Amino acid sequence: MTNLILIIKEIYKHGYTAIDRITGYPFQKRKFYKRHGYPLDLKNPKTFNEKIVWKKINDRNPLLPLTADKHRVREYIIEKLGEKDGKEVLVPLLYVTDNPKTIPFDELPTKYIIKSNFGSGQNLIIDENSTYTKKEIINKCKKWLQKSYGVMYHEWAYQKIERKIVVEELLLDENGNIPKDFKFFVFNGKCEMVQVDSDRFEESARTLTLYTREWKIIPATKSMQKQGNEISKPLAYTRMLELAELLGMNFDFVRVDLYAIKDNIYFGEMTHYPKSGMGKFTPQSFDLALGHKWRIAPRYWE
């Protein structure tokens, strides 16, 4: 009965998506206006968030599903950086499966992260402070695998991913904390902004700071998150910039997430639809300014 309900839900979601497309995406337009306070223009998008929605609906670059897949993106990293450099930036992979019951818990280290390969916010940190039982972890993973991520939001890339559960080594900085997340906004192969997220797994403590390519603070914030204190430029910043631009060169826009631990660089993920186009900027004028960096070109990948 449970499987039948899930199947019906899937049919409904895909049917809803088709209807939304035929009727001119009223769902997207309503949600966008409610979020940003200005109408979504899909015929002549100008702001960054408008272009994200345009990308969701129109961009069918065959590399999107590969690079959005948190497991198969490893292939892309090795291809772009080479075997040696690619392996140096990849977080050690401990296990991957489509059946959570097979996760070898007794063979895993005391600290690791477990996540889905096809969605956002689907992860569990396992360390000495976690209280999850094996059964709870398995059930959580099963729920992730049962749901199509991003269907209602027209996030095409995720629909093409074969769903898996990925277990990786847990990265920690020199102080034993979750490292800062450096998110490089790459437009047509050039980074135009860096977003730094601190304490990203602690909602009340999480902060966000935006920097220019030259590492100057941008007086703006996003999604009502608290602005963090200014931090020093990472020791490996120049190399991080090079890696982000190399990995992003095949896309009109992509966000490349990297970590810096001392002078070591690690790859996080590649994101094509940040906040699904609903990441509100303050001031709003920055939404337009960032959008100017992005040249929309239909079928650019050809």
C-alpha positions, 0 to 999 in steps of 0.5 A: 500500500505504501509503495502504491501511494508513493507511485501515485505521488510520483505520477501526480508530481510529474503531471503537475510539472507538465501542467505547470509548463503548459500554463506558463509556470504559474507555480514558479511565478507565484512563489517567486513574487511572494519571495522576492516582491517582483514578478518573474520574467522568463522571457527577458530574465535580468536578475540572478534569481530570474536566471536561476529559474530560467536555467531550471526550465531551459538548460539541458546541458548533459553535464548537469546531471553528472555534476549534480550527482554527489557520487558521479561528480567524482568522475568529472573531477578526475577528468577535469583535474587529472588522476593525481590532482583529482584524488587530492581534492576528493573527500575519501569515499567510504561506501556507496549503495542504493540499499541502506541496509547494506551500510557496514556500520561496524567497519566505518570510522567513528566519524563520517557523514552520510548523505544522498547523492541527489538532493540538498540538505539530506545528510547526517553527521555521525561523530561522538556527539550523534545519537542516531541508532543504526535503525534510525539512519537506515530509515532516514536514508530509505525516506530520502531514496523514496522521494524525487528531489526537485520535481515540483521546482523543475530542477531537471538535473536531479531527475536524471540521477540514479539515487544512491546513499553516499558515506564519506569521511567527515572533514574537520578543520585544525580545531576539530570543527566542521570547516568553513564552506567556500562557495565560488559563483562561476559565470562562463568560466570566471568566478565573480563572487565567493560566499563563505558559510560558517557553522552551516550545520547549526542553524542558530549560529550559521553565518554567511559573508559575500566576497568579491573575486579580489576578496573584498567584502560585499555589503549584501547578504542572502536568505535572511542569514546573519552576516559573518565577521570578515575572515582572512583570505585562505592560504590556498585561495589562488589555487581554489579560484583556479580549481573553481574556474576550471571545474565551472568552465563548461557551464554558463553558471555553476556554484563550486563549493570547496573547503580549505584546511590549512593549505589543503583543498577539498571539493564539496559539490557543484550546485546549478540551482542555488536556493532554486532561485528563491535566495533573496538578496538584501539589498535587492539591487544586488540581485540585479547586479549579480545577474549582470554577470551572467550571459544567458545563451540558449543551448550554450553547451553546443 
